[in-house]
Amino acid sequence: MEGLQVKRFLHAVLCVILFSACASAQAPCRYDPQSGLFTGRDGTPYTGVVRGYYPEGALRSFSEVKEGRLNGRQVLYYADGSVERTGVFREGRSVRPVRIYEAGRLVMEADVTDGAFDGKAISYDAEGKAVQIRRYRRGRLEGRTEIANTGGGKWGEILFRDDKPVEGFCYDSAGKKLRLSEITMRNVLNGAQGIPCENE
C-alpha cells in the first residue's frame, strides 16, 4: 500500500486504536478523532497513561497523555506483540518522526500532530531505501513530493496544493525535466515503480 492510501489507512488505524483504548467502561478517558484530544469522563482534558488491549488481552497501545494531547511515548502493537508504530510527542506533536513498521520492517517515518501527518513523511521499500518523501500540512498533502527511481536516485516530483496533485515532473536519463500526465502521477502515487520517464 502506498501513496494517498497510506495516509488515510494510518489515520484510520490510529483513530480506531486510540478510540478503543478509551472506549471501555473502565477506561479513564475518551478519544475524539475529530479534535485529536483525550478527555476524562467529566469532559476535561485527560492527563495520564492510556493503555488499549486486544479482545484476547494482549497490549494494543501505550500512550502518555498530558492535558488531552499525546505527550511522551506512544507505542502501538500488532496482535502478535510486534511493534506497529513508535513515537515521542510533546503537546500532540511528534518531536522526532513517528516510525511505522510492517512485519518488523520500517516502512515509514512521519511527523505527526494530533493524529494527522504534519510535516515530512518518508516511505521505504523492502531494502530500506526511501521511495517517496511527502510533505503534509494538518493531514493534507501540501508542497513537493519526491519520488525515487528503482536505483534509489531521484526519479521525479509531484507538487500538491490542498491535498490534490497539480503538476508533476520526472527526469530522463539525460537529466531533462519532463511533465507527467495525470494518469502517470496517480500510478506513481499509488506505488507503481519502474515507470520510464518519457514524453507523454
matplotlib code that plots the C-alpha trace (Angstrom):
import matplotlib.pyplot as plt

x = [0.0, 1.5, 0.7, -2.6, -3.9, -1.2, -2.2, -5.9, -5.2, -2.8, -5.0, -8.0, -5.9, -4.7, -8.2, -9.6, -6.8, -6.9, -10.8, -10.8, -8.2, -10.6, -14.0, -14.3, -16.4, -13.4, -11.3, -10.3, -10.8, -12.3, -10.5, -12.1, -10.7, -12.0, -10.1, -7.3, -7.9, -8.3, -10.9, -11.7, -15.1, -16.1, -15.1, -11.9, -8.6, -7.1, -3.6, -2.2, -1.3, -3.7, -3.4, -5.5, -5.9, -6.9, -10.0, -7.7, -6.0, -2.7, -1.5, -2.5, -1.3, 0.5, 0.2, 1.3, -1.1, -1.0, -3.8, -5.6, -2.7, -0.1, 2.9, 5.6, 6.0, 3.4, 3.8, 1.2, 1.4, 0.2, -1.8, 1.3, 3.1, 5.4, 5.7, 3.5, 4.3, 6.5, 6.7, 7.6, 5.3, 5.2, 1.9, 0.4, 3.3, 6.0, 9.4, 11.0, 9.5, 7.0, 8.2, 5.8, 6.6, 5.2, 6.4, 9.3, 10.4, 10.4, 8.0, 7.6, 8.8, 6.5, 6.0, 2.6, 0.4, -2.8, -3.0, -2.5, 0.6, 2.0, 5.5, 7.6, 6.7, 9.3, 8.2, 10.7, 10.9, 11.8, 15.5, 15.2, 15.6, 13.5, 11.0, 8.8, 9.2, 5.9, 5.1, 1.9, 0.1, -2.5, -3.1, -3.3, -0.6, 1.0, 4.1, 6.6, 6.5, 9.8, 9.9, 12.9, 13.8, 14.4, 18.1, 17.4, 18.2, 15.7, 13.0, 10.7, 8.5, 4.8, 3.5, 0.4, -1.9, -4.7, -4.2, -4.5, -1.7, -1.4, 1.7, 4.4, 7.8, 10.3, 13.9, 15.0, 18.4, 20.0, 18.6, 15.9, 12.8, 9.6, 6.0, 3.9, 0.3, -2.4, -2.6, 1.2, 1.0, -1.8, 0.1, 3.2, 1.4, -0.3, 3.1, 3.9, 7.7, 9.9, 7.8, 10.1, 10.4, 9.3, 7.5, 3.8]
y = [0.0, 3.4, 7.0, 8.6, 5.2, 5.1, 8.4, 7.5, 4.0, 5.0, 7.8, 5.4, 2.8, 5.3, 6.6, 3.1, 2.1, 5.3, 5.2, 1.6, 2.3, 4.9, 3.2, 0.5, 1.2, 1.2, 3.5, 6.8, 8.8, 9.2, 9.9, 12.3, 11.6, 14.9, 17.0, 14.5, 15.1, 12.8, 13.8, 12.4, 11.1, 14.6, 16.1, 17.8, 17.3, 14.0, 13.5, 10.1, 6.8, 5.3, 1.5, -0.3, -4.0, -6.6, -8.7, -11.6, -9.3, -8.5, -4.9, -2.9, 0.5, 2.5, 6.3, 9.0, 12.0, 15.4, 18.0, 16.0, 15.6, 13.0, 14.0, 11.4, 7.9, 6.1, 2.5, 0.7, -3.1, -5.8, -8.7, -10.9, -8.4, -6.9, -3.1, -1.4, 2.2, 4.2, 7.9, 10.5, 13.5, 16.9, 18.7, 16.4, 16.9, 14.3, 15.6, 13.2, 11.2, 8.5, 5.1, 2.7, -1.0, -3.9, -7.4, -5.9, -3.7, 0.1, 1.2, 4.9, 7.7, 10.7, 13.9, 13.8, 16.3, 15.3, 12.0, 13.6, 13.7, 17.2, 17.8, 15.2, 11.5, 9.1, 5.8, 2.9, -0.1, -3.7, -2.9, 0.1, 2.7, 5.9, 5.6, 8.7, 11.8, 13.6, 16.8, 17.3, 20.2, 19.2, 15.8, 17.0, 16.8, 20.2, 21.1, 18.8, 15.0, 13.5, 10.1, 7.8, 5.5, 1.8, 2.5, 5.0, 8.2, 10.9, 9.9, 12.9, 15.1, 15.9, 19.3, 19.2, 22.0, 21.3, 17.5, 17.5, 16.9, 19.9, 19.1, 16.5, 16.0, 13.3, 13.4, 11.4, 9.7, 12.9, 14.9, 16.7, 17.6, 16.1, 16.8, 13.9, 13.1, 12.9, 9.1, 8.7, 10.8, 8.7, 5.5, 6.7, 7.9, 4.5, 2.8, 1.9, 1.7, 1.3, 3.7, 5.1, 8.8, 9.7, 12.5, 11.9]
z = [0.0, -1.0, -1.6, -0.7, 0.6, 3.3, 4.8, 5.1, 6.3, 9.0, 10.3, 10.4, 12.3, 14.8, 15.4, 15.9, 18.3, 20.4, 20.4, 21.5, 24.2, 25.7, 24.9, 27.5, 30.6, 32.9, 30.7, 32.4, 29.2, 25.8, 22.5, 19.9, 16.5, 15.1, 17.6, 18.3, 22.1, 25.0, 27.6, 31.0, 31.9, 33.0, 29.7, 30.9, 29.1, 30.3, 31.8, 32.4, 30.7, 28.2, 27.5, 24.9, 24.7, 22.1, 23.0, 23.9, 26.4, 24.6, 24.9, 21.8, 22.6, 25.3, 25.2, 27.6, 27.6, 29.2, 29.1, 26.4, 24.0, 23.4, 25.5, 25.9, 24.5, 22.3, 21.1, 19.1, 18.8, 16.4, 17.9, 17.8, 20.1, 17.5, 17.2, 14.7, 15.5, 17.9, 18.6, 21.1, 21.4, 23.1, 23.2, 20.5, 18.0, 17.3, 18.5, 16.1, 13.2, 14.2, 12.9, 11.3, 10.9, 8.9, 9.7, 11.7, 8.8, 8.9, 6.1, 7.0, 9.2, 9.5, 11.5, 13.3, 15.1, 16.9, 14.9, 11.4, 9.3, 9.6, 8.0, 6.2, 5.6, 4.2, 2.7, 2.5, 0.2, 1.3, 1.1, 3.3, 0.5, 0.6, -2.3, -1.6, 0.5, 1.0, 2.8, 4.8, 6.4, 9.0, 7.4, 3.8, 1.1, 0.5, -1.5, -3.2, -3.1, -4.2, -5.9, -6.2, -9.0, -8.5, -8.1, -5.3, -7.2, -7.9, -10.5, -10.2, -8.1, -7.8, -6.5, -4.2, -3.2, -0.7, -1.0, -4.8, -7.3, -9.5, -11.6, -11.8, -13.5, -14.0, -15.1, -18.2, -18.4, -19.7, -16.7, -18.8, -16.8, -18.4, -17.4, -16.1, -17.2, -14.5, -15.1, -14.5, -11.4, -10.0, -10.7, -9.1, -6.0, -5.7, -5.5, -9.1, -9.7, -12.7, -14.8, -17.6, -17.7, -21.3, -23.0, -22.7]

ax = plt.figure().add_subplot(projection="3d")
ax.plot(x, y, z, "-o")
ax.set_aspect("equal")
plt.show()
